[in-house]
Amino acid sequence: MVFDLNGGRSGTDLRWTLLTEQPAPDDRQHRHLCQLIGTLINANLRYTYGQ
């Protein structure tokens, strides 16, 4: 996974790219991976700040 951060006056933008080996995951597996990553980035990160 690659994270790109781009900061500006209004804040910081985060873009992440999931890199996989061939064959690429099917749609179901892709959605599952995105959900897991979203939980890791969003929910678990909030817990580290006590929110």
mmCIF file as Biopython writes it, N, C-alpha, C and O atoms, coordinates in Angstrom:
data_model
#
loop_
_atom_site.group_PDB
_atom_site.id
_atom_site.type_symbol
_atom_site.label_atom_id
_atom_site.label_alt_id
_atom_site.label_comp_id
_atom_site.label_asym_id
_atom_site.label_entity_id
_atom_site.label_seq_id
_atom_site.pdbx_PDB_ins_code
_atom_site.Cartn_x
_atom_site.Cartn_y
_atom_site.Cartn_z
_atom_site.occupancy
_atom_site.B_iso_or_equiv
_atom_site.auth_seq_id
_atom_site.auth_asym_id
_atom_site.pdbx_PDB_model_num
ATOM 1   N N  . MET A ? 1  ? 0.851   -1.148  0.000   1.0 0.0 1  A 1 
ATOM 2   C CA . MET A ? 1  ? 0.000   0.000   0.000   1.0 0.0 1  A 1 
ATOM 3   C C  . MET A ? 1  ? 0.904   1.220   0.000   1.0 0.0 1  A 1 
ATOM 4   O O  . MET A ? 1  ? 1.954   1.241   0.643   1.0 0.0 1  A 1 
ATOM 5   N N  . VAL A ? 2  ? 0.471   2.240   -0.739  1.0 0.0 2  A 1 
ATOM 6   C CA . VAL A ? 2  ? 1.211   3.490   -0.838  1.0 0.0 2  A 1 
ATOM 7   C C  . VAL A ? 2  ? 0.309   4.609   -0.344  1.0 0.0 2  A 1 
ATOM 8   O O  . VAL A ? 2  ? -0.846  4.706   -0.760  1.0 0.0 2  A 1 
ATOM 9   N N  . PHE A ? 3  ? 0.823   5.449   0.535   1.0 0.0 3  A 1 
ATOM 10  C CA . PHE A ? 3  ? 0.103   6.616   1.029   1.0 0.0 3  A 1 
ATOM 11  C C  . PHE A ? 3  ? 0.737   7.869   0.453   1.0 0.0 3  A 1 
ATOM 12  O O  . PHE A ? 3  ? 1.959   8.018   0.461   1.0 0.0 3  A 1 
ATOM 13  N N  . ASP A ? 4  ? -0.097  8.768   -0.045  1.0 0.0 4  A 1 
ATOM 14  C CA . ASP A ? 4  ? 0.364   10.061  -0.538  1.0 0.0 4  A 1 
ATOM 15  C C  . ASP A ? 4  ? -0.317  11.142  0.286   1.0 0.0 4  A 1 
ATOM 16  O O  . ASP A ? 4  ? -1.542  11.154  0.408   1.0 0.0 4  A 1 
ATOM 17  N N  . LEU A ? 5  ? 0.470   12.052  0.854   1.0 0.0 5  A 1 
ATOM 18  C CA . LEU A ? 5  ? -0.058  13.182  1.607   1.0 0.0 5  A 1 
ATOM 19  C C  . LEU A ? 5  ? 0.244   14.462  0.849   1.0 0.0 5  A 1 
ATOM 20  O O  . LEU A ? 5  ? 1.365   14.676  0.388   1.0 0.0 5  A 1 
ATOM 21  N N  . ASN A ? 6  ? -0.771  15.313  0.724   1.0 0.0 6  A 1 
ATOM 22  C CA . ASN A ? 6  ? -0.614  16.581  0.046   1.0 0.0 6  A 1 
ATOM 23  C C  . ASN A ? 6  ? -1.210  17.664  0.934   1.0 0.0 6  A 1 
ATOM 24  O O  . ASN A ? 6  ? -2.424  17.710  1.132   1.0 0.0 6  A 1 
ATOM 25  N N  . GLY A ? 7  ? -0.360  18.533  1.469   1.0 0.0 7  A 1 
ATOM 26  C CA . GLY A ? 7  ? -0.824  19.567  2.389   1.0 0.0 7  A 1 
ATOM 27  C C  . GLY A ? 7  ? -1.015  20.904  1.696   1.0 0.0 7  A 1 
ATOM 28  O O  . GLY A ? 7  ? -0.329  21.227  0.727   1.0 0.0 7  A 1 
ATOM 29  N N  . GLY A ? 8  ? -1.951  21.663  2.207   1.0 0.0 8  A 1 
ATOM 30  C CA . GLY A ? 8  ? -2.235  22.993  1.705   1.0 0.0 8  A 1 
ATOM 31  C C  . GLY A ? 8  ? -2.844  23.839  2.797   1.0 0.0 8  A 1 
ATOM 32  O O  . GLY A ? 8  ? -2.843  23.455  3.967   1.0 0.0 8  A 1 
ATOM 33  N N  . ARG A ? 9  ? -3.357  24.978  2.423   1.0 0.0 9  A 1 
ATOM 34  C CA . ARG A ? 9  ? -3.952  25.892  3.407   1.0 0.0 9  A 1 
ATOM 35  C C  . ARG A ? 9  ? -5.185  25.311  4.085   1.0 0.0 9  A 1 
ATOM 36  O O  . ARG A ? 9  ? -5.434  25.573  5.261   1.0 0.0 9  A 1 
ATOM 37  N N  . SER A ? 10 ? -5.942  24.535  3.356   1.0 0.0 10 A 1 
ATOM 38  C CA . SER A ? 10 ? -7.196  24.023  3.913   1.0 0.0 10 A 1 
ATOM 39  C C  . SER A ? 10 ? -7.024  22.691  4.642   1.0 0.0 10 A 1 
ATOM 40  O O  . SER A ? 10 ? -8.007  22.137  5.135   1.0 0.0 10 A 1 
ATOM 41  N N  . GLY A ? 11 ? -5.811  22.169  4.721   1.0 0.0 11 A 1 
ATOM 42  C CA . GLY A ? 11 ? -5.601  20.908  5.428   1.0 0.0 11 A 1 
ATOM 43  C C  . GLY A ? 11 ? -4.713  19.984  4.631   1.0 0.0 11 A 1 
ATOM 44  O O  . GLY A ? 11 ? -3.970  20.417  3.751   1.0 0.0 11 A 1 
ATOM 45  N N  . THR A ? 12 ? -4.797  18.731  4.943   1.0 0.0 12 A 1 
ATOM 46  C CA . THR A ? 12 ? -3.976  17.719  4.282   1.0 0.0 12 A 1 
ATOM 47  C C  . THR A ? 12 ? -4.870  16.681  3.641   1.0 0.0 12 A 1 
ATOM 48  O O  . THR A ? 12 ? -5.791  16.165  4.275   1.0 0.0 12 A 1 
ATOM 49  N N  . ASP A ? 13 ? -4.597  16.374  2.381   1.0 0.0 13 A 1 
ATOM 50  C CA . ASP A ? 13 ? -5.318  15.330  1.657   1.0 0.0 13 A 1 
ATOM 51  C C  . ASP A ? 13 ? -4.521  14.038  1.742   1.0 0.0 13 A 1 
ATOM 52  O O  . ASP A ? 13 ? -3.298  14.040  1.595   1.0 0.0 13 A 1 
ATOM 53  N N  . LEU A ? 14 ? -5.217  12.946  1.977   1.0 0.0 14 A 1 
ATOM 54  C CA . LEU A ? 14 ? -4.605  11.629  2.026   1.0 0.0 14 A 1 
ATOM 55  C C  . LEU A ? 14 ? -5.168  10.806  0.885   1.0 0.0 14 A 1 
ATOM 56  O O  . LEU A ? 14 ? -6.384  10.711  0.715   1.0 0.0 14 A 1 
ATOM 57  N N  . ARG A ? 15 ? -4.281  10.213  0.109   1.0 0.0 15 A 1 
ATOM 58  C CA . ARG A ? 15 ? -4.693  9.279   -0.949  1.0 0.0 15 A 1 
ATOM 59  C C  . ARG A ? 15 ? -3.905  8.003   -0.730  1.0 0.0 15 A 1 
ATOM 60  O O  . ARG A ? 15 ? -2.691  8.037   -0.526  1.0 0.0 15 A 1 
ATOM 61  N N  . TRP A ? 16 ? -4.600  6.878   -0.773  1.0 0.0 16 A 1 
ATOM 62  C CA . TRP A ? 16 ? -3.896  5.614   -0.650  1.0 0.0 16 A 1 
ATOM 63  C C  . TRP A ? 16 ? -4.166  4.768   -1.875  1.0 0.0 16 A 1 
ATOM 64  O O  . TRP A ? 16 ? -5.244  4.813   -2.467  1.0 0.0 16 A 1 
ATOM 65  N N  . THR A ? 17 ? -3.152  3.993   -2.238  1.0 0.0 17 A 1 
ATOM 66  C CA . THR A ? 17 ? -3.235  3.117   -3.402  1.0 0.0 17 A 1 
ATOM 67  C C  . THR A ? 17 ? -2.905  1.700   -2.949  1.0 0.0 17 A 1 
ATOM 68  O O  . THR A ? 17 ? -1.867  1.451   -2.336  1.0 0.0 17 A 1 
ATOM 69  N N  . LEU A ? 18 ? -3.798  0.792   -3.259  1.0 0.0 18 A 1 
ATOM 70  C CA . LEU A ? 18 ? -3.587  -0.612  -2.910  1.0 0.0 18 A 1 
ATOM 71  C C  . LEU A ? 18 ? -2.876  -1.298  -4.070  1.0 0.0 18 A 1 
ATOM 72  O O  . LEU A ? 18 ? -3.383  -1.326  -5.191  1.0 0.0 18 A 1 
ATOM 73  N N  . LEU A ? 19 ? -1.702  -1.848  -3.790  1.0 0.0 19 A 1 
ATOM 74  C CA . LEU A ? 19 ? -0.927  -2.565  -4.800  1.0 0.0 19 A 1 
ATOM 75  C C  . LEU A ? 19 ? -1.049  -4.058  -4.521  1.0 0.0 19 A 1 
ATOM 76  O O  . LEU A ? 19 ? -0.843  -4.505  -3.393  1.0 0.0 19 A 1 
ATOM 77  N N  . THR A ? 20 ? -1.380  -4.816  -5.542  1.0 0.0 20 A 1 
ATOM 78  C CA . THR A ? 20 ? -1.517  -6.269  -5.386  1.0 0.0 20 A 1 
ATOM 79  C C  . THR A ? 20 ? -0.729  -6.978  -6.479  1.0 0.0 20 A 1 
ATOM 80  O O  . THR A ? 20 ? -0.416  -6.402  -7.521  1.0 0.0 20 A 1 
ATOM 81  N N  . GLU A ? 21 ? -0.422  -8.217  -6.217  1.0 0.0 21 A 1 
ATOM 82  C CA . GLU A ? 21 ? 0.215   -9.049  -7.225  1.0 0.0 21 A 1 
ATOM 83  C C  . GLU A ? 21 ? -0.852  -9.610  -8.146  1.0 0.0 21 A 1 
ATOM 84  O O  . GLU A ? 21 ? -2.033  -9.637  -7.800  1.0 0.0 21 A 1 
ATOM 85  N N  . GLN A ? 22 ? -0.439  -10.050 -9.297  1.0 0.0 22 A 1 
ATOM 86  C CA . GLN A ? 22 ? -1.353  -10.665 -10.254 1.0 0.0 22 A 1 
ATOM 87  C C  . GLN A ? 22 ? -1.667  -12.075 -9.786  1.0 0.0 22 A 1 
ATOM 88  O O  . GLN A ? 22 ? -0.775  -12.716 -9.231  1.0 0.0 22 A 1 
ATOM 89  N N  . PRO A ? 23 ? -2.828  -12.587 -9.964  1.0 0.0 23 A 1 
ATOM 90  C CA . PRO A ? 23 ? -3.978  -11.921 -10.568 1.0 0.0 23 A 1 
ATOM 91  C C  . PRO A ? 23 ? -4.614  -10.931 -9.595  1.0 0.0 23 A 1 
ATOM 92  O O  . PRO A ? 23 ? -4.563  -11.118 -8.379  1.0 0.0 23 A 1 
ATOM 93  N N  . ALA A ? 24 ? -5.196  -9.905  -10.134 1.0 0.0 24 A 1 
ATOM 94  C CA . ALA A ? 24 ? -5.854  -8.884  -9.327  1.0 0.0 24 A 1 
ATOM 95  C C  . ALA A ? 24 ? -7.039  -9.500  -8.590  1.0 0.0 24 A 1 
ATOM 96  O O  . ALA A ? 24 ? -7.652  -10.443 -9.090  1.0 0.0 24 A 1 
ATOM 97  N N  . PRO A ? 25 ? -7.372  -8.977  -7.397  1.0 0.0 25 A 1 
ATOM 98  C CA . PRO A ? 25 ? -8.512  -9.528  -6.652  1.0 0.0 25 A 1 
ATOM 99  C C  . PRO A ? 25 ? -9.821  -9.300  -7.411  1.0 0.0 25 A 1 
ATOM 100 O O  . PRO A ? 25 ? -9.976  -8.321  -8.141  1.0 0.0 25 A 1 
ATOM 101 N N  . ASP A ? 26 ? -10.755 -10.230 -7.216  1.0 0.0 26 A 1 
ATOM 102 C CA . ASP A ? 26 ? -12.070 -10.042 -7.834  1.0 0.0 26 A 1 
ATOM 103 C C  . ASP A ? 26 ? -12.820 -8.928  -7.090  1.0 0.0 26 A 1 
ATOM 104 O O  . ASP A ? 26 ? -12.343 -8.427  -6.071  1.0 0.0 26 A 1 
ATOM 105 N N  . ASP A ? 27 ? -13.968 -8.555  -7.592  1.0 0.0 27 A 1 
ATOM 106 C CA . ASP A ? 27 ? -14.724 -7.429  -7.020  1.0 0.0 27 A 1 
ATOM 107 C C  . ASP A ? 27 ? -15.045 -7.617  -5.548  1.0 0.0 27 A 1 
ATOM 108 O O  . ASP A ? 27 ? -14.925 -6.677  -4.761  1.0 0.0 27 A 1 
ATOM 109 N N  . ARG A ? 28 ? -15.444 -8.800  -5.175  1.0 0.0 28 A 1 
ATOM 110 C CA . ARG A ? 28 ? -15.806 -9.069  -3.772  1.0 0.0 28 A 1 
ATOM 111 C C  . ARG A ? 28 ? -14.590 -8.914  -2.858  1.0 0.0 28 A 1 
ATOM 112 O O  . ARG A ? 28 ? -14.670 -8.279  -1.807  1.0 0.0 28 A 1 
ATOM 113 N N  . GLN A ? 29 ? -13.484 -9.490  -3.263  1.0 0.0 29 A 1 
ATOM 114 C CA . GLN A ? 29 ? -12.272 -9.390  -2.461  1.0 0.0 29 A 1 
ATOM 115 C C  . GLN A ? 29 ? -11.763 -7.950  -2.419  1.0 0.0 29 A 1 
ATOM 116 O O  . GLN A ? 29 ? -11.263 -7.493  -1.391  1.0 0.0 29 A 1 
ATOM 117 N N  . HIS A ? 30 ? -11.891 -7.240  -3.537  1.0 0.0 30 A 1 
ATOM 118 C CA . HIS A ? 30 ? -11.470 -5.828  -3.598  1.0 0.0 30 A 1 
ATOM 119 C C  . HIS A ? 30 ? -12.271 -4.985  -2.611  1.0 0.0 30 A 1 
ATOM 120 O O  . HIS A ? 30 ? -11.698 -4.180  -1.876  1.0 0.0 30 A 1 
ATOM 121 N N  . ARG A ? 31 ? -13.588 -5.163  -2.589  1.0 0.0 31 A 1 
ATOM 122 C CA . ARG A ? 31 ? -14.430 -4.424  -1.646  1.0 0.0 31 A 1 
ATOM 123 C C  . ARG A ? 31 ? -14.056 -4.748  -0.204  1.0 0.0 31 A 1 
ATOM 124 O O  . ARG A ? 31 ? -14.017 -3.859  0.647   1.0 0.0 31 A 1 
ATOM 125 N N  . HIS A ? 32 ? -13.784 -6.010  0.066   1.0 0.0 32 A 1 
ATOM 126 C CA . HIS A ? 32 ? -13.400 -6.437  1.413   1.0 0.0 32 A 1 
ATOM 127 C C  . HIS A ? 32 ? -12.093 -5.775  1.837   1.0 0.0 32 A 1 
ATOM 128 O O  . HIS A ? 32 ? -11.991 -5.271  2.955   1.0 0.0 32 A 1 
ATOM 129 N N  . LEU A ? 33 ? -11.102 -5.773  0.964   1.0 0.0 33 A 1 
ATOM 130 C CA . LEU A ? 33 ? -9.824  -5.139  1.270   1.0 0.0 33 A 1 
ATOM 131 C C  . LEU A ? 33 ? -9.988  -3.646  1.520   1.0 0.0 33 A 1 
ATOM 132 O O  . LEU A ? 33 ? -9.396  -3.103  2.453   1.0 0.0 33 A 1 
ATOM 133 N N  . CYS A ? 34 ? -10.788 -2.983  0.696   1.0 0.0 34 A 1 
ATOM 134 C CA . CYS A ? 34 ? -11.024 -1.544  0.880   1.0 0.0 34 A 1 
ATOM 135 C C  . CYS A ? 34 ? -11.717 -1.266  2.208   1.0 0.0 34 A 1 
ATOM 136 O O  . CYS A ? 34 ? -11.398 -0.283  2.877   1.0 0.0 34 A 1 
ATOM 137 N N  . GLN A ? 35 ? -12.654 -2.117  2.595   1.0 0.0 35 A 1 
ATOM 138 C CA . GLN A ? 35 ? -13.335 -1.941  3.870   1.0 0.0 35 A 1 
ATOM 139 C C  . GLN A ? 35 ? -12.365 -2.114  5.034   1.0 0.0 35 A 1 
ATOM 140 O O  . GLN A ? 35 ? -12.397 -1.332  5.985   1.0 0.0 35 A 1 
ATOM 141 N N  . LEU A ? 36 ? -11.515 -3.113  4.972   1.0 0.0 36 A 1 
ATOM 142 C CA . LEU A ? 36 ? -10.528 -3.324  6.030   1.0 0.0 36 A 1 
ATOM 143 C C  . LEU A ? 36 ? -9.566  -2.147  6.130   1.0 0.0 36 A 1 
ATOM 144 O O  . LEU A ? 36 ? -9.247  -1.698  7.231   1.0 0.0 36 A 1 
ATOM 145 N N  . ILE A ? 37 ? -9.111  -1.655  5.008   1.0 0.0 37 A 1 
ATOM 146 C CA . ILE A ? 37 ? -8.182  -0.528  5.003   1.0 0.0 37 A 1 
ATOM 147 C C  . ILE A ? 37 ? -8.873  0.726   5.525   1.0 0.0 37 A 1 
ATOM 148 O O  . ILE A ? 37 ? -8.283  1.481   6.297   1.0 0.0 37 A 1 
ATOM 149 N N  . GLY A ? 38 ? -10.114 0.952   5.113   1.0 0.0 38 A 1 
ATOM 150 C CA . GLY A ? 38 ? -10.867 2.095   5.602   1.0 0.0 38 A 1 
ATOM 151 C C  . GLY A ? 38 ? -11.037 2.053   7.112   1.0 0.0 38 A 1 
ATOM 152 O O  . GLY A ? 38 ? -10.927 3.083   7.775   1.0 0.0 38 A 1 
ATOM 153 N N  . THR A ? 39 ? -11.304 0.880   7.660   1.0 0.0 39 A 1 
ATOM 154 C CA . THR A ? 39 ? -11.419 0.737   9.112   1.0 0.0 39 A 1 
ATOM 155 C C  . THR A ? 39 ? -10.088 1.027   9.781   1.0 0.0 39 A 1 
ATOM 156 O O  . THR A ? 39 ? -10.035 1.736   10.786  1.0 0.0 39 A 1 
ATOM 157 N N  . LEU A ? 40 ? -9.027  0.490   9.235   1.0 0.0 40 A 1 
ATOM 158 C CA . LEU A ? 40 ? -7.707  0.711   9.805   1.0 0.0 40 A 1 
ATOM 159 C C  . LEU A ? 40 ? -7.355  2.194   9.813   1.0 0.0 40 A 1 
ATOM 160 O O  . LEU A ? 40 ? -6.904  2.726   10.827  1.0 0.0 40 A 1 
ATOM 161 N N  . ILE A ? 41 ? -7.561  2.844   8.700   1.0 0.0 41 A 1 
ATOM 162 C CA . ILE A ? 41 ? -7.171  4.252   8.574   1.0 0.0 41 A 1 
ATOM 163 C C  . ILE A ? 41 ? -8.099  5.155   9.373   1.0 0.0 41 A 1 
ATOM 164 O O  . ILE A ? 41 ? -7.626  6.026   10.104  1.0 0.0 41 A 1 
ATOM 165 N N  . ASN A ? 42 ? -9.382  4.970   9.252   1.0 0.0 42 A 1 
ATOM 166 C CA . ASN A ? 42 ? -10.343 5.904   9.842   1.0 0.0 42 A 1 
ATOM 167 C C  . ASN A ? 42 ? -10.675 5.581   11.299  1.0 0.0 42 A 1 
ATOM 168 O O  . ASN A ? 42 ? -10.448 6.408   12.183  1.0 0.0 42 A 1 
ATOM 169 N N  . ALA A ? 43 ? -11.201 4.407   11.550  1.0 0.0 43 A 1 
ATOM 170 C CA . ALA A ? 43 ? -11.667 4.076   12.897  1.0 0.0 43 A 1 
ATOM 171 C C  . ALA A ? 43 ? -10.511 3.900   13.870  1.0 0.0 43 A 1 
ATOM 172 O O  . ALA A ? 43 ? -10.506 4.513   14.937  1.0 0.0 43 A 1 
ATOM 173 N N  . ASN A ? 44 ? -9.548  3.088   13.525  1.0 0.0 44 A 1 
ATOM 174 C CA . ASN A ? 44 ? -8.460  2.809   14.454  1.0 0.0 44 A 1 
ATOM 175 C C  . ASN A ? 44 ? -7.600  4.035   14.699  1.0 0.0 44 A 1 
ATOM 176 O O  . ASN A ? 44 ? -7.076  4.200   15.801  1.0 0.0 44 A 1 
ATOM 177 N N  . LEU A ? 45 ? -7.440  4.885   13.725  1.0 0.0 45 A 1 
ATOM 178 C CA . LEU A ? 45 ? -6.662  6.105   13.917  1.0 0.0 45 A 1 
ATOM 179 C C  . LEU A ? 45 ? -7.358  7.035   14.902  1.0 0.0 45 A 1 
ATOM 180 O O  . LEU A ? 45 ? -6.691  7.662   15.725  1.0 0.0 45 A 1 
ATOM 181 N N  . ARG A ? 46 ? -8.678  7.140   14.838  1.0 0.0 46 A 1 
ATOM 182 C CA . ARG A ? 46 ? -9.422  7.971   15.779  1.0 0.0 46 A 1 
ATOM 183 C C  . ARG A ? 46 ? -9.226  7.501   17.208  1.0 0.0 46 A 1 
ATOM 184 O O  . ARG A ? 46 ? -9.120  8.321   18.121  1.0 0.0 46 A 1 
ATOM 185 N N  . TYR A ? 47 ? -9.174  6.182   17.417  1.0 0.0 47 A 1 
ATOM 186 C CA . TYR A ? 47 ? -8.992  5.639   18.753  1.0 0.0 47 A 1 
ATOM 187 C C  . TYR A ? 47 ? -7.649  6.055   19.351  1.0 0.0 47 A 1 
ATOM 188 O O  . TYR A ? 47 ? -7.549  6.232   20.565  1.0 0.0 47 A 1 
ATOM 189 N N  . THR A ? 48 ? -6.632  6.212   18.534  1.0 0.0 48 A 1 
ATOM 190 C CA . THR A ? 48 ? -5.315  6.582   19.043  1.0 0.0 48 A 1 
ATOM 191 C C  . THR A ? 48 ? -5.322  8.009   19.572  1.0 0.0 48 A 1 
ATOM 192 O O  . THR A ? 48 ? -4.480  8.368   20.395  1.0 0.0 48 A 1 
ATOM 193 N N  . TYR A ? 49 ? -6.261  8.822   19.109  1.0 0.0 49 A 1 
ATOM 194 C CA . TYR A ? 49 ? -6.375  10.205  19.586  1.0 0.0 49 A 1 
ATOM 195 C C  . TYR A ? 49 ? -7.475  10.365  20.628  1.0 0.0 49 A 1 
ATOM 196 O O  . TYR A ? 49 ? -7.764  11.485  21.051  1.0 0.0 49 A 1 
ATOM 197 N N  . GLY A ? 50 ? -8.096  9.256   21.052  1.0 0.0 50 A 1 
ATOM 198 C CA . GLY A ? 50 ? -9.102  9.293   22.090  1.0 0.0 50 A 1 
ATOM 199 C C  . GLY A ? 50 ? -10.434 9.866   21.652  1.0 0.0 50 A 1 
ATOM 200 O O  . GLY A ? 50 ? -11.186 10.383  22.479  1.0 0.0 50 A 1 
ATOM 201 N N  . GLN A ? 51 ? -10.739 9.783   20.366  1.0 0.0 51 A 1 
ATOM 202 C CA . GLN A ? 51 ? -12.018 10.336  19.882  1.0 0.0 51 A 1 
ATOM 203 C C  . GLN A ? 51 ? -13.023 9.230   19.677  1.0 0.0 51 A 1 
ATOM 204 O O  . GLN A ? 51 ? -14.156 9.492   19.274  1.0 0.0 51 A 1 
#
